């Protein structure tokens, strides 16, 4: 019997084992470091076998360390003294455990400081995995987990100065708000005075404001009527760069000369039609016109300017159409600029309807740019919106517009973040 040692090709680990000399010779990378002589044959007792040996054992067979008797030391053949085997109860030397874990596809380093942050991240990862394996959903618990994750990732980002961790913290905070809202709506808790909005969560509200800003920055034709028409067509084609439109969709907007506006968009290259503008304005719901907006077509490298899917697109389109076609606005025959102002105010109010976060108001220049008008014209638009019972307690200064959405249109609001 020999003690052989072999290493891997890179020398990163070593392996030692007891085997016969022929097995060691069959391993090209093995090196024999010691040879153990066979155990000497003990005297035969009256029973015809050595004491302590099973009846089937062979006298003089090699002795393996794993089966050797637990004695301080023993004598092998040739008079050599072999070291006593380590007692089976001997415990390995204790050392401080290095904890690590995973959360949100990220490895939590074992040396992350402070230790309380490391432990919180590891426990959160375990808690999320346990929740995924649970049979019954618990929205209240899930909201609390997302809130804890938001705080932990924000602290992690501060410690490591990692922008991706800060973005993950914002997503977790948004997820916590969405789940908490779902829990309140399902259980009825905390819903006293809560408005049942057309767009139901912070994620949808952010997308609504993003679409308004995109239309403001990429309008192919000037003026509020062109801006309002672009908003309709953008929401119809936001996901794939193409969609269906009928004459009723266009004629339902206060556009004046819709044919001229559509032709201007086609001439600018922003809009593509399978036929003529006249064909679009004659199409019906049973045979809509399939339009293409080249700037919204997804590219190989990205999905285009919008990251929401078909379901979200339909919700945003429904919200915008319901707002611009609201009964009072139609009854007052308000122009396109007033309809755009109504959308801007609804998308930038607080949870209780005050314009701007905490009721601080909205900047005149910002509202004018969203409505495609000069800032000097904004006060007249505000008066018309007030007469249509959209706004109340209104005050217009040289820099800000303050006021509150009327209660009947609160369902169309998209509250801005409080921070």
Secondary structure, 3 states (H helix, E strand, C coil): CEEEEEECCCCCCEEEEEECHHHHHCCCCCEEEEECCCCCCCCCCCCCCCCCCCCCCCCCCCCCHHHCCCCCEEECHHHCEEECCCCCCCCCCCCCCCCCEEECCEEECCCCCCHHHHHHHHHHHHHHHHHHHCCCCCHHHHHHHHHHHHHHHHHHHHHHCCHHHHHHHHHHHHHHHHHHHHHHHHHCCCCCCCCCCCCCCHHHHHHHHHHHHHHHHCCCCCCHHHHHHHHHHHHHHCCCCEEEECHHHHHCCCCCCHHHHHHHHHHCCCCEECCCHHHHHCCECCECEEEECHHHCCCCCCCCCCCCCHHHHHHHHHHHHHHHCCHHHHHCCCCHHHHHHHHHHHHCECCCCEECHHHCCEEHHHHHHHHCCCHHHHHHHHHHHHHCCCEEEEEECCCEEEEEECHHHHHHCCCCCCC
